[in-house]
């Protein structure tokens, strides 16, 4: 038992060390996994390396490559411009539009890619007279919901890890839970921050068909361990976006049709729709779609149609997140071999009822994720939560889905990358208020999230 406890302490210590030193968690985790596996668990290097999640690697590489092509050929920019054009001068619909756009972008492999909407949405919210807190919650909720799509990182890690452990968690069910939860949160934000007062409000300078292009002002998405770089890019992008918006005057001679899609962009949209429909149809028919392979197939079509975009997209494959998730899951595999995970299961059983244990682990996931990497928390806590459902008293899919969403909805905390970016993209005089409100909102989610999700998902399965 002493070795198992020591291995768990090393696991937690690596998290703390990587956070304090601001280095890549995956690098330290993989090295620590090899050391613990060989010297403490008596494993061979081949057996340690065998724990690296090849299936998740294929998923992440395929998904990020496919959607990197869509970004490289300008399709995503066009969709953003067309959506904002439709909003026009109707202030009430602007947060809803950014919520939907952020879901779509975050569903394209990396949830943090949705942060590109922050330096666009915050200055627009000021121009439309919308509370910046409402816009921040709209973008943050969209990021959380889209991140659990079957094609995005949170979803891939959560359902991929669950399935590897024999828990049948449907990717579409997971996405539906995340989407429903974040729609509820956005509705609450509309009530709390004056959203419904905008119903009859129209701006005198709505963009109409004259929407500024945002490609030059969008920050590069960052990974969870690159918080400072992301904030700096967000501040620079916010300043550039404000300049673009202030210099944009409505023009009567602007074409009525608005932004148009070229041939490659039309093909990209068709491939994106084909990917979504294929995943849905295969799931309905009872098949288990390999989303990574499907993304490679559709990406092959796109790169043949537009070789230049396909070539530039290779450099945007999210290898960093592959290493982050891979390192953590490899260490968890060592812990499972040593029996440390089973030891945690015994400790969870000592808490009392499985329902209470589920509530505790969801609260832990939310609290830690408010200050650290959500991806890292999911990769670590999903396997460690598996002993909770071993008894069969509660549904495994419900526990894992609740844990995943609880770890994500706290990301608007200003201590995380998402919340810090929101603060960085508003005017200096607004930052103290926004920081205070985001802190209250994020920490309230640590309590409200587990209560609502465990009550809605786990409790019915235990009756």
N, C-alpha and C positions, 0 to 999 in steps of 0.2 A: 504493500500500500504506500510505503514511503516513496518509492520510485514514481508511482503514478501521481502523487501529490506534487512531487518535485517537477515532473514533466509539465503538469498544469501550471505551476508557478512560472516555469520558463516561458510557456506559451503566453501567459498574461504579461510577463516581463518584456517580451519582445514587442508586444503591442505598445507598451508604455515607452520603451526606449525609442522605437521608431517615431512615435508621436513627438516626444521631447526633442529628438535630434532632427526631426523633419526629413527623414530619409524614407526610402521605398520599403514598405512593410514586407512586400513579397520577397525581396532579396534576403532580408534578415530571416524571414520565416523559412525559406527553403534551406538556407545554411543551417539554421537551428534544427530543422526537421532531420537533416542528415546526421548532425551530431547526436541528437537525442536517440534517433533510431539505431545508430550503430553502437554507441557507447552505453546506452541505458536499456534499450529494448532488445539488443542482440540481433538486430535485423541486418541483412546485407544491403549494400547500396542499391542493388537492382530492385530489391523489394521496396525500399523507400521511394525510389524514383517511380515505381509502378503506381504509386498513389497519386501521381500528378494527373489531374482530370483532363484527359485527351478529348473527351466528348465536349466539355465546356470550351476547350481551346478552339475546336472546329466551329462551334456556335459563334463565339466572339469574333473570330477572324472573318468568317463568312458574312456575318451581319454587318460588322464595321466596314468591311471592304465594299459591300453592296451600297450602303448608304453614303460612303465616302464618295463614290462615283456620282450619286445624286447631288451631293454638295458641290463637287468639283465642276459639274456641268451647269450649275446655276439653277437647278430645278427647285431646290429648297427656298432660295431667295425669291424666285418668282411666285411660289405658293404664298409666302409671307406677304409680298406686296399685293397680290390679288385679294387676300383675305382682309387686309387693312383697308383696301379700296372699298370693299363691300360695306365696311363699318361706316365710312363717311363721317358725318358729324354727329352720330348717335352715341353719346358718351356711355350710356348704360351697357351697350354691347361690347365696348372695347375690352374690359377684363375678360369677358366670356370668349372673345376672339383670341386673346393671348393665352387663355387656359387651353383652348382647343389646339392652337398652334404649338404650344409647348408640349402637349401630349404627343402630337405627331412627331415633333423633332426628337423628343426623349425616347420615343419608341424605336428610333433608328439606331439602335445599338448601345449608345451611351447616354444614360439619364442626364449627366452633366452637360451634354450638348444643348439641352434646353436652356442653359444659362445664357446662350447668345440672345435670348429674348429680353433679358434684364436691361441692358443699356439701350434697348429700343423702347421697351414698355414704360420704364420709369419717366423719361422725359415726355413721352406722349401723354402719360397720366397727368402730369402737371399741366400740360397745355389744354387738356380736356377738363381740368378741374376735378380730377378723381383722386381720392385719398390714396397716397402711395402705398399705404399698408394693404389696401384692397388689391392693388395691382400686384404687389409682392406675393400675397397669398394666392392670387390667381396663377401666377407663374410657378410658384413653389408647388402648388397642388397639381398643376399640369405636369410638372417634372416628376412628382411622386407617382401619379397615375400612369404616365407613359413609360416610366422606368420598369413597371411590372408587365408590360406587353410581352408576348412570347418572343419578340425579336429584340428585347432590350436587356441590359445587364442585370438589373435587380430580378427580373423574371427568370432569366436564364440561370442565375446562381441559385435562386430559391427552388424552382421546380426541378432543375437539373440535379441538385443535391438531394432533394426529397426522393426523386425517382431512383437515384443510385442506391438509396437506402431502402427501396422497396415500398415507398409511400406513393400512392397513386394520386398525385396532385395535378389536376388538369390545368394547363397554362391559361386557358381562357377563363376558367373559374377564378384563378388567382388574379388575372387582369380585371375581371368584373368586380371582385372584392375591392381592389385598389381604386378602381374608377368610382364605384359607388361611395366609398369612404371620402374621397377627395371632392366629389360633387357636394356631399354633405358639408364638408369644411368650407367650400367656396360659398355655399348658401349662407352659412353662419357669418362669413366675412362680409357678404353683402348686407346682412342685417346690422352687424356691429359697426361697419365703417361707411355707412351712408350710400351703399350701392343702389338701393331702391329709390332714393331721392333723385337719381339720375334719369329715371324713366322718361320724363318729359323735357329733359335738358338737351339742347343741341348747341354745338359750338358754331360761332360765326365763321370760323376758318377751318372747317373740316376739310380733309384732304381731297375728298371726292376722287377724281381720277388722277390727281397729281400727287402721287405718293413718292417720298424720297427713297432713293436706293440705299440699302443699309450694308451692302457687302463690305465696303471699306471700313465700316465702323464696328463690325462684329468682332468680339474677342475670340481668341482661340480657346475652345473648351479645355479645361484642365482636369487633372485627376485629383482624387481626394488629398493626396499628400503634397500637392502643389498649391496650397491655399494662398500663400502670399503672392505668387505669380499671377494667379487668377484675379485677385483683388486689384493688383496694379493694372492689369489689362482692362478690367472692368471700369476703373476710374478713367483711363485714357479713352476707352470706347465711349463712355458716357459723355465726356467733353466733346468728342468728335460728333456724336449723335445730336447733341444740343445745337452745335453749329450748323449741322445739316438741316435740322428742323427749323431753326430760326431763319435760315436762308431760303426756305421753301415757301413760295408764295403761290396761291391758287392761280392757275392760268386758264383762261376761258378757251384758249385754242388747244388745250390738251386733248388727245384723242379719246373719244368716248368709250372705246373698247378697253382701255386700261392696258396693263402689261400682258404680253402674249407669250405663249410657249413656242420654242422652236422645235425642229424635228426630233433632236436628241432628247429634249425635255419631255416631249409627248411620249416618246418610247419609254422614258424613265418612269413617268406617271403610270403608264400601262403595266410596266413590270412591278411597280410597287403595289398596284391593285391586284395583279396576278398573284403576288406573294401572299398577300393577306387572304385572298379568296381560296388559294390552295391550302393554306394552313387551316382555315375554317372548315373547308369541305373534307379534308382528310380527318380532322378531329370528329366531325359529325358522322363520318363513315366508320369510325372506330379504329382508324389507323393511327400510328404514332409518327407524326411528321418530323423529319430531321430538318429543323429550320436552318441550321448552318449549311447543309448540303443544298437546300433550296435556294438560299441566298447566293451560293457559289454559282448555281445554274443560271439564275437571273442576272447575276453580275457578268457572267460570260457573254450573255446577249448584249448587255450594255457596253462592255469593253470592245466587242466586235463592231458595234455601231459607232463608237466614239473612242478609238484607241488612246487618244491623248488624255482624256479624263480617266480612263482605266489605268493608265500608267501613273498619273499623279496620285491616284487613290491608294496605291500600294503603300506609300509612305504614311498614310493616315490610318492604317490598320492598328487597332488598339492593343499593341503588344504589351504596353505597360499594365493594363488591367488584366490581361492574360497572366502576367507574372504575379500580380497582386493576388488574384483569386487562386492561382495554381500553388503559390507558396503556402498560403494559409491552409488550403484543403490537403496539401501534402502533409503538413504538420498534423492536421486533424486525423489523417489516416494513421500516422504513427501513434497518436494518442489512443485510437481505437484498438490498434494491435496490442498496446500495452495494457488495455483494460481501463484506462483513465476515464473514457466516456461512460462506461458501465458504472464506474464509481460515482460519477455525477448523477447518473440515474438513481442510484441508491440514495444519494443525498436529497434528490428531488422528492423521492418517495417519503423521506422523513419529514418533509414540509407538511404533509397531511394529504389532502385530496389532490388528485391530478389537476383539477380545475384551478386550485389555488397556486399550484406549481406553475401552471401555464400563465397565470396572471403575473407571477413574479418574474418569470423569464422574459415576458413581453415588456414589462416595465424596465428591466435591466437593459434589454435591447434598445429601447427608446432613449433611456438616459445616456447610455454610452454613445449612441449614434448621434446625439445632439452635439457632441464635442469631437467626434472622430468620424472615420470613414464608414458610411453606410454599407458599402460593398464589403469591406472587411468584416463588419459585424454580421452580415448575412452569411458570408462564407464560414465564419467561425461558429455562430450560434445555431444555425440550422442543423448541422450535424450534432451539436451538443444537446439539442432539444429532443433528439430522437428517442432517448430513453423514456421521456415523458409519455410517449404513446405506445411503448412496448407492451403495456398491460392490456391495451385494447379498450380501456374505460372511456377514452375520448378519441375523437376522430383525428388521425394524424394530419390529414390535409388541412383541417380547421386550425390546428395549432400552428403549423408552419405558415399558413396564409396570414394568420393574425400576427405572428412574430415578424414576418416580412414587412407588412404594412406599418406596424407600430414602429419599426426601425427607420422607416422612411418619412413619415409625416412630421417628424421632429426636425427635419433638415432646414427649415426656415429659421432656426435658431441662429442668431448672429455669430455664434461660436463655431458654426460649420461653414463650409465653402459656399453653400447656397445663400444662407442668410447674410454672410459677410459681403457677398457680391451685391445683394440688394442695397445694403447700406452704402457701399462704395459708389453706386450709380444714382444717388440722389444728391441734391444740393447740400453743402456743408451744414447749413442751418437746420436742415430737416433730419440729420443723422442721429442726434440724441433721442428724439422722439421715436424714430423708426427702430433704433436699437432697443429701446425700452419695450416697445410693443412686440417686437419680434422675440425678445427674450421671454416675455410673459406668454406669448402664443406657443413658442416651442416647448417651454417647460410644462405648460398646461397639457400639451399633447402626450407628455410622458405619463400622465395620470389618466386623462380622458381616453386616449387611444386604447390602452389595454382593457379598460373597463367596457368600452363600447364593443370592441372587436371580439374579445373573449366572451362577452355576454351574448353577442349576436351569432358567433360562429361555434365556439367551443362548448358553451353551456347547453345548447340544444342537443349536441351529440352525446352529452354525458347523462342525459335524462333517461 
